[in-house]
Amino acid sequence: MAEKALNDFKTTGDKVFQEATAELNTQKVTLRSLGEQLRLIGVDPTALTSESISRGVALRSPIHGWVAVTTT
């Protein structure tokens, strides 16, 4: 009886660990993706701090191009 309870407890613990590991991996992928998106607009994600984050970012247009303002 005690052995079965111990096995059930271990199985539950293993399941929780697997779910936490999967969530961690998902968050790591999301973090890398957001970092790459920041790099695309010229922002170094490693240089960001809570004090240096702003609502806007300067964008440079191509030599003979335009940057249109869009809101989402």
N, C-alpha and C positions, 0 to 999 in steps of 0.2 A: 504494500500500500504506500509506504513512504517512498519507495523507489519510483513508483509510478508518478507520484506527486513531484518528485525531484525531476524526473524526465519531462513532465509537462511544463514545469517552471523553466527548465533549460530550453525547451522548444520555444516557449514564449519569448524568452530572452534573446534567442537566436533570431527570431522573426523581427523583433524590435530593432536589433542591431542591423539586420539587413535593410530594413526600411530607413533607418537613420543614415546608413552608408549610401543608399541610393539617393536620398535627399541631398546629402553632402555633395555627391558627384553632380547632381543636377544644378546645385547652386554654384559649383566651380565652373561648369560650362557656361552658365548665365553670366557669371563674373567675367570670364574671358571674352565672351561675345560683346558685352557692354564695353569692355576695355578696347576692343578692336573698333567698335563704332566710334568711340571717342578719338582714337588715333586717326580715323578717316577724316575727321573734321579738324585735325591738328592739335588735339588736346592730349597731353601726356598723362595717362591715368595714374602713374606712380607719383606724379607731382601734386595731385589733388589732396587738399586737406579740408576740413570742415570750414576753415576760414577763407579758403581760396575759391570755393565754389560760388558761381554766380548764375544768374538767370540767362545771361546772354554770352555769346562768343563771337569774336570777330572772324568773319569768313572772307577769304580772298577770292576774287573772281579770276577766271582765266584772262590772259592778256587782252583778248578781243571778245570778251563775253560779258554777260550780265548775271547778277545774282538777284533772283526774284524773292520778294518777301512772301512767305506762306505761313499760315497759322493752322494748327491742328487742334 
